[in-house]
Amino acid sequence: MHVLKGRNVHWLLPEAMRYIQSRGVERDSRNGLVLQAPTPVSSVYERPDERVEFHEERDSNPFFHLLESLWMLDGRRDVAWLSQFNSNIGRYSDDGSVFHGAYGWRWRQAFDLDQIKIIAQALLKNPDDRRQVLQMWSAPDDLGVSSKDIPCNLLAVFGVSPLDGRLDMIVYNRSNDTIWGCYGANAVHFSVLHEWMAAAVGRPLGTYTQVSFNWHLYLEPHGEMKRKLAEKCVEPPSGQGMSRCPYNAGQVDALPSGQHRRHAVARRVPDVHRVGHPDPGRVQGPVLPPCGDSDAPSLRGVQGRRREPIRKGPGAHRPRRRERLADGRSRVDQQEVPALAVKKCYLICPVRKATPQQVSDMEAYVDALESTGEYSFHLPHRDVNQTNDDGGVRICMEHADAMLGCHEIHVWLDQYGGLSTGSHFDLGMAYMLNLARKLIHEYGVGSPPDDLGRVTLFGK
């Protein structure tokens, strides 16, 4: 096995092109001539959060990669949402409606359990646990099946390093296109998953390793790109690629999505809160359709018959891992996953133009919830310096940072049903994160009802 190890994807891509140019073997494939590595290849990223590569020859689209990563974390597999940002993505769907091998859906729904949540809870309980495997490949649904979207990545393994306590991740891949897959989408999708999991278990981000069994490059579209990128390396490797890396040169910084807030979110475990299955005693995460919904068809078997998402393997006599309790919640292996003690919340509300009475009412609302011991609120005028010395950029960034560490967001509307100007940015963040949960309507200055008009938002 050949190992490529470097700081980040920007550094590794030219090294990969140099290697495949010198050692690749020409082979035919169903999509044309390829150069294939003579052995499996491991790509090791020392700083996986530096996930954007800046080579103009590659001209990658980091924005679509990020949006697709969020779509995955939400456990989705619908074509429609992604098609807003990539009109060609539907070509990889068998029916134009859903993707057969969508990773996020398999992480969080396909096997009738939320694998991400279970893994995070296990590592929180026992950092030395060696059984935390995230499954994507499913033999009953993928082996021998004719589909445009058979998963290339098979499984991911998470573990805490015995050397420095960081959370490491290894992803195993059966067939990896170096340009679009390995150093394109995979470098972003799985590093986002990795960083999200590290934040959930309160660990610094460790190394991300991807082991690719068939590691190749398509010659027709990428032959010239390969040559130009390989020229950026010196033979033998001398670190020149590192000197050209914008991260290494201090020209750009990684934008942490969780690592720098590890103490704030160390006990946050992502959960799936499905429409129609409310569970107010549990932390609520991304909103997903219920299992078995008509808009989320199940995987198909080898014979093409419709059936339930996989719940049993070849050993059909084994009991189901997931069972329903009397109150409608579920448990795994007869043990309920414990709820979190404190729910971190953010209140979107007027700040600069808020009247003294509004401030008093908002603080009363927050104090009432925090006094229960079940909530911890971020209140903008209380917790962020509101000095506007740069057009509000710093304030908005601090608000966004606070939201990323929260479990849910509450929205305060004034007596006219509106929002302050600055709150529109916060509301956009809330919708992007899919964390808006409560709407508080101010019925009248000085005379709010006992619950301040709090009503449930979005059917939660």
Legacy VTK file of the C-alpha trace (Angstrom):
# vtk DataFile Version 3.0
C-alpha trace
ASCII
DATASET POLYDATA
POINTS 460 float
0.000 0.000 0.000
1.246 3.456 -0.888
0.765 6.185 1.716
0.366 9.881 0.862
0.559 12.015 3.980
0.359 15.767 4.222
-1.054 18.770 5.964
-4.271 19.086 3.931
-6.011 18.356 0.628
-4.384 21.318 -1.135
-0.971 19.864 -0.351
-1.852 16.261 -1.168
-3.497 16.770 -4.570
-0.263 17.602 -6.505
1.566 14.781 -4.701
-1.187 12.401 -5.751
-0.931 13.546 -9.372
2.838 13.104 -9.324
2.473 9.581 -7.980
-0.205 8.414 -10.401
1.648 9.963 -13.344
4.781 8.006 -12.520
3.276 4.739 -11.237
-0.235 4.525 -12.693
-1.198 1.599 -14.930
-3.574 2.153 -17.857
-6.794 0.174 -17.540
-10.199 0.178 -19.208
-13.278 1.027 -17.158
-17.000 1.416 -17.761
-16.409 5.193 -18.046
-13.301 5.170 -20.227
-9.536 4.768 -19.902
-8.032 5.295 -16.440
-4.668 5.344 -14.752
-4.909 3.035 -11.725
-2.464 2.857 -8.836
-0.699 -0.541 -8.694
-1.655 -0.963 -5.027
-4.255 0.508 -2.667
-3.509 4.081 -1.557
-3.931 5.703 1.848
-4.396 9.478 2.010
-3.632 10.900 5.457
-4.730 14.450 6.313
-3.006 15.943 9.342
-5.352 18.956 9.393
-8.595 17.772 7.834
-10.451 21.004 8.665
-8.288 22.738 6.025
-10.604 21.226 3.444
-10.512 23.764 0.592
-7.945 23.318 -2.179
-6.968 26.408 -4.179
-5.323 25.008 -7.320
-6.704 26.910 -10.298
-6.199 23.837 -12.488
-8.765 21.971 -10.390
-11.159 24.937 -9.999
-13.216 23.168 -7.344
-16.493 24.477 -5.936
-16.169 24.523 -2.123
-19.618 26.031 -1.696
-21.434 23.081 -3.250
-19.249 20.654 -1.304
-20.211 22.407 1.951
-23.927 22.466 1.131
-23.817 18.792 0.203
-22.077 18.065 3.520
-24.892 19.780 5.438
-27.442 17.830 3.376
-25.660 14.634 4.432
-25.566 15.580 8.110
-29.317 16.166 7.876
-29.727 12.507 6.871
-31.334 13.263 3.515
-31.295 11.568 0.124
-33.697 13.675 -1.977
-32.535 14.943 -5.370
-34.589 18.151 -5.376
-32.659 20.093 -2.722
-29.209 19.399 -4.157
-30.399 20.145 -7.687
-30.809 23.791 -6.687
-27.031 24.059 -6.594
-25.968 21.455 -9.167
-28.370 20.894 -12.050
-26.523 17.756 -13.191
-26.629 15.914 -9.865
-29.882 14.154 -10.785
-28.031 12.070 -13.384
-26.817 9.848 -10.561
-30.315 9.023 -9.316
-32.101 5.925 -10.588
-35.561 7.488 -10.446
-34.869 11.235 -10.372
-36.337 11.483 -6.879
-33.858 9.964 -4.404
-30.299 8.663 -4.367
-29.868 4.951 -3.726
-26.548 5.242 -1.883
-26.844 8.637 -0.156
-24.305 8.588 2.677
-26.157 10.838 5.112
-29.361 8.848 4.793
-27.443 5.668 5.548
-25.702 7.339 8.485
-28.942 8.407 10.116
-31.963 6.523 8.764
-31.467 3.587 6.400
-30.769 0.955 9.054
-33.551 2.166 11.357
-31.102 3.821 13.714
-29.103 7.033 13.942
-25.554 5.692 13.762
-23.967 9.109 14.361
-25.791 9.578 17.650
-25.006 6.089 18.902
-21.300 6.455 18.088
-21.083 9.853 19.795
-22.822 8.566 22.927
-20.516 5.545 23.057
-17.322 7.614 22.771
-18.577 10.037 25.405
-19.133 7.118 27.750
-15.911 5.271 26.915
-13.159 7.070 24.955
-11.286 3.756 24.596
-14.186 2.089 22.768
-12.937 0.254 19.644
-16.292 -0.751 18.179
-17.478 2.529 16.686
-17.991 1.746 13.005
-20.225 3.883 10.782
-21.725 1.672 8.063
-22.519 2.828 4.524
-22.276 -0.363 2.447
-25.187 -2.791 2.699
-24.758 -6.203 1.082
-28.507 -6.954 0.767
-29.062 -3.652 -1.040
-25.806 -3.074 -2.909
-24.189 -6.392 -3.755
-25.161 -7.437 -7.269
-27.558 -4.509 -7.675
-27.661 -2.453 -10.860
-27.770 1.212 -9.821
-26.177 4.523 -10.790
-25.405 5.222 -7.146
-23.681 2.320 -5.411
-21.689 3.625 -2.407
-17.949 3.957 -3.043
-17.183 4.638 0.616
-17.975 1.543 2.653
-17.529 2.444 6.309
-15.818 4.862 8.694
-14.148 3.998 11.989
-13.814 6.510 14.844
-11.420 6.278 17.759
-9.627 8.434 20.304
-5.853 8.491 19.834
-3.904 7.040 22.786
-1.103 9.548 22.058
-2.848 12.911 22.231
-6.542 12.254 22.918
-7.664 13.522 19.523
-10.501 11.925 17.600
-9.139 10.070 14.556
-11.191 8.737 11.670
-10.468 6.158 8.940
-12.724 5.801 5.880
-12.523 2.701 3.677
-13.290 3.135 -0.023
-13.682 0.470 -2.703
-13.199 2.681 -5.821
-11.965 6.273 -5.727
-11.630 8.806 -8.540
-8.735 11.023 -7.476
-10.132 14.277 -8.904
-13.868 14.253 -8.215
-13.841 11.795 -5.311
-10.746 11.378 -3.142
-9.361 14.938 -3.251
-12.670 16.534 -4.147
-15.949 15.606 -2.513
-14.561 13.026 -0.049
-12.024 15.436 1.426
-14.845 17.834 2.298
-17.773 15.555 3.149
-15.904 13.287 5.522
-13.804 15.994 7.133
-17.035 17.847 7.972
-18.454 14.632 9.454
-15.165 14.114 11.323
-15.143 17.632 12.776
-18.816 17.427 13.716
-18.244 14.156 15.549
-15.161 15.549 17.336
-17.238 18.479 18.605
-20.011 16.126 19.731
-17.647 14.044 21.864
-15.571 17.005 23.099
-12.301 15.964 21.471
-9.772 17.924 19.390
-9.753 17.005 15.716
-7.243 14.271 14.871
-6.093 12.773 11.571
-8.426 11.718 8.776
-7.225 8.725 6.741
-8.917 7.433 3.607
-7.930 3.975 2.402
-8.769 3.514 -1.302
-8.666 0.003 -2.772
-8.963 1.064 -6.435
-7.424 4.552 -6.691
-7.587 5.954 -10.211
-7.738 8.936 -12.547
-9.841 9.267 -15.716
-7.477 10.185 -18.554
-9.868 11.790 -21.028
-11.138 14.670 -18.882
-8.243 14.936 -16.428
-5.038 14.004 -18.232
-3.861 17.594 -18.776
-4.885 18.620 -15.266
-2.812 15.732 -13.907
0.281 16.903 -15.782
-0.005 20.530 -14.637
-0.613 19.615 -10.994
2.221 17.079 -10.977
4.600 19.820 -12.162
3.990 21.642 -8.891
5.894 18.883 -7.084
9.638 18.295 -7.098
10.997 14.747 -7.487
11.746 13.499 -4.925
9.199 15.392 -2.810
10.894 18.333 -1.116
8.008 20.094 0.565
7.623 22.640 -2.221
3.929 21.927 -2.281
3.711 22.948 1.373
5.363 26.322 0.707
2.679 27.033 -1.902
-0.174 26.115 0.404
-2.263 29.197 1.342
-2.960 27.692 4.773
0.729 27.175 5.474
1.596 30.646 4.178
-0.918 32.245 6.538
-3.021 33.623 3.674
-6.172 31.799 4.801
-7.398 30.118 7.968
-9.730 27.179 8.453
-13.158 28.214 9.731
-13.828 25.834 12.614
-17.323 24.403 12.663
-17.045 22.917 16.120
-13.476 22.359 17.339
-12.976 25.781 18.951
-16.302 25.412 20.754
-15.540 21.982 22.122
-16.237 22.987 25.739
-19.558 24.546 24.773
-20.759 21.542 22.793
-18.871 18.699 24.437
-22.117 17.155 25.654
-24.154 17.824 22.543
-25.048 14.657 20.683
-26.776 15.128 17.314
-30.280 13.691 17.264
-32.916 13.202 14.609
-36.228 14.877 15.465
-38.695 13.504 12.943
-41.860 15.329 11.993
-44.814 13.568 13.558
-42.737 11.957 16.300
-42.214 14.745 18.874
-39.948 13.962 21.772
-39.633 17.137 23.888
-37.499 15.425 26.500
-34.650 14.845 24.066
-32.259 17.174 22.299
-33.712 18.093 18.909
-31.493 18.131 15.850
-32.035 18.223 12.088
-35.617 17.746 10.926
-36.195 14.689 8.773
-39.248 12.925 7.331
-40.453 9.924 9.346
-39.188 6.494 8.337
-41.502 4.844 5.862
-42.839 8.198 4.582
-44.104 8.017 1.015
-41.610 10.687 -0.031
-38.696 8.636 1.247
-38.956 5.250 -0.502
-37.054 2.328 0.923
-34.022 0.689 -0.618
-34.653 -2.033 -3.165
-33.394 -5.577 -2.972
-31.534 -7.532 -5.647
-34.785 -8.577 -7.295
-36.023 -4.977 -7.380
-38.813 -5.530 -4.877
-39.787 -2.802 -2.455
-39.097 -3.542 1.153
-38.327 -1.851 4.442
-34.990 -0.188 5.146
-32.565 -2.865 6.293
-33.167 -3.997 9.840
-31.899 -7.543 9.718
-28.917 -9.153 8.094
-28.623 -12.720 6.854
-29.317 -13.915 10.391
-33.052 -13.217 10.258
-33.561 -14.920 13.610
-31.779 -12.127 15.439
-34.020 -9.656 17.304
-34.294 -6.114 15.991
-31.758 -3.772 17.532
-34.235 -0.905 17.782
-37.483 -1.171 19.739
-40.247 1.258 20.602
-40.931 2.118 24.229
-44.418 2.720 25.585
-44.105 6.504 25.129
-43.156 6.180 21.466
-39.429 6.705 21.894
-36.883 4.143 20.804
-34.096 2.271 22.502
-31.107 0.354 21.211
-30.154 -3.026 22.640
-32.707 -2.594 25.453
-30.940 0.493 26.837
-32.295 4.013 26.448
-29.752 6.532 25.182
-29.613 9.124 27.966
-30.990 12.610 27.358
-28.659 15.566 27.780
-28.889 17.484 31.035
-28.767 21.077 29.728
-30.177 22.315 26.429
-28.179 25.190 24.957
-30.425 27.768 23.306
-30.104 31.057 21.445
-32.715 33.838 21.533
-33.092 35.874 18.335
-34.492 39.192 19.496
-34.345 42.988 19.072
-31.226 44.560 20.569
-30.491 48.139 19.520
-34.082 49.258 19.121
-35.499 47.218 21.993
-37.426 49.219 24.593
-36.618 48.824 28.309
-39.886 46.896 28.694
-38.969 44.539 25.853
-35.549 43.921 27.384
-37.180 43.194 30.728
-39.689 40.785 29.161
-37.034 38.957 27.168
-34.790 38.582 30.204
-37.765 37.308 32.227
-38.440 34.677 29.566
-34.802 33.546 29.587
-34.535 33.621 33.376
-37.680 31.504 33.735
-36.274 28.760 31.509
-32.737 28.899 32.897
-34.072 28.640 36.461
-35.357 25.133 35.674
-31.770 23.939 35.241
-32.673 22.434 31.872
-31.760 25.407 29.651
-28.747 27.637 29.091
-29.399 30.681 26.881
-27.278 32.924 24.716
-28.922 36.360 24.971
-27.378 38.748 22.407
-27.460 42.011 24.372
-26.202 40.217 27.491
-23.547 37.918 26.021
-22.022 39.816 23.073
-20.373 43.255 23.007
-22.756 45.233 20.785
-20.264 48.018 19.945
-20.687 48.510 16.201
-17.202 49.479 15.012
-17.054 47.508 11.734
-20.531 47.683 10.273
-21.753 44.825 12.422
-19.490 42.126 10.951
-17.911 41.123 14.265
-21.288 41.053 16.010
-22.844 38.860 13.320
-19.887 36.461 13.381
-20.057 36.131 17.169
-23.782 35.488 16.947
-23.230 32.838 14.238
-20.529 31.194 16.348
-22.875 31.045 19.339
-25.673 29.487 17.256
-23.420 26.711 16.000
-22.995 25.516 19.575
-26.730 25.449 20.361
-29.344 22.730 20.354
-32.269 24.985 19.439
-33.064 28.607 18.638
-35.997 30.676 19.902
-37.302 33.667 17.908
-38.807 36.770 19.570
-41.259 38.815 17.459
-42.231 42.324 18.555
-45.857 43.377 19.050
-46.221 44.125 15.343
-45.027 40.662 14.338
-41.704 41.859 13.012
-37.976 41.506 13.634
-35.228 44.053 14.152
-32.874 44.596 11.224
-29.962 42.741 12.808
-32.189 39.783 13.630
-32.654 38.983 9.944
-29.068 37.699 9.749
-29.628 35.597 12.868
-32.875 34.214 11.451
-31.100 33.227 8.227
-28.521 31.314 10.290
-31.315 29.616 12.242
-32.982 28.387 9.050
-29.669 27.244 7.584
-28.912 25.249 10.743
-32.525 24.039 10.949
-32.583 24.761 14.674
-35.468 27.251 15.001
-37.862 25.695 17.500
-39.926 28.332 19.404
-41.721 31.489 18.334
-42.353 34.070 21.048
-44.902 36.734 20.075
-45.151 39.919 22.123
-48.885 40.494 22.629
-48.550 43.926 24.132
-45.849 46.007 25.756
-46.077 45.732 29.504
-48.776 43.053 29.532
-47.409 39.789 28.165
-49.251 36.591 29.135
-47.649 34.280 31.661
-45.862 32.283 28.972
-45.107 35.421 26.890
-47.217 34.016 24.081
-44.820 31.156 23.483
-46.097 28.817 20.780
-44.661 25.840 18.978
-42.961 26.629 15.667
-42.730 24.444 12.538
-44.890 21.660 14.016
-42.364 20.741 16.704
LINES 1 461
460 0 1 2 3 4 5 6 7 8 9 10 11 12 13 14 15 16 17 18 19 20 21 22 23 24 25 26 27 28 29 30 31 32 33 34 35 36 37 38 39 40 41 42 43 44 45 46 47 48 49 50 51 52 53 54 55 56 57 58 59 60 61 62 63 64 65 66 67 68 69 70 71 72 73 74 75 76 77 78 79 80 81 82 83 84 85 86 87 88 89 90 91 92 93 94 95 96 97 98 99 100 101 102 103 104 105 106 107 108 109 110 111 112 113 114 115 116 117 118 119 120 121 122 123 124 125 126 127 128 129 130 131 132 133 134 135 136 137 138 139 140 141 142 143 144 145 146 147 148 149 150 151 152 153 154 155 156 157 158 159 160 161 162 163 164 165 166 167 168 169 170 171 172 173 174 175 176 177 178 179 180 181 182 183 184 185 186 187 188 189 190 191 192 193 194 195 196 197 198 199 200 201 202 203 204 205 206 207 208 209 210 211 212 213 214 215 216 217 218 219 220 221 222 223 224 225 226 227 228 229 230 231 232 233 234 235 236 237 238 239 240 241 242 243 244 245 246 247 248 249 250 251 252 253 254 255 256 257 258 259 260 261 262 263 264 265 266 267 268 269 270 271 272 273 274 275 276 277 278 279 280 281 282 283 284 285 286 287 288 289 290 291 292 293 294 295 296 297 298 299 300 301 302 303 304 305 306 307 308 309 310 311 312 313 314 315 316 317 318 319 320 321 322 323 324 325 326 327 328 329 330 331 332 333 334 335 336 337 338 339 340 341 342 343 344 345 346 347 348 349 350 351 352 353 354 355 356 357 358 359 360 361 362 363 364 365 366 367 368 369 370 371 372 373 374 375 376 377 378 379 380 381 382 383 384 385 386 387 388 389 390 391 392 393 394 395 396 397 398 399 400 401 402 403 404 405 406 407 408 409 410 411 412 413 414 415 416 417 418 419 420 421 422 423 424 425 426 427 428 429 430 431 432 433 434 435 436 437 438 439 440 441 442 443 444 445 446 447 448 449 450 451 452 453 454 455 456 457 458 459
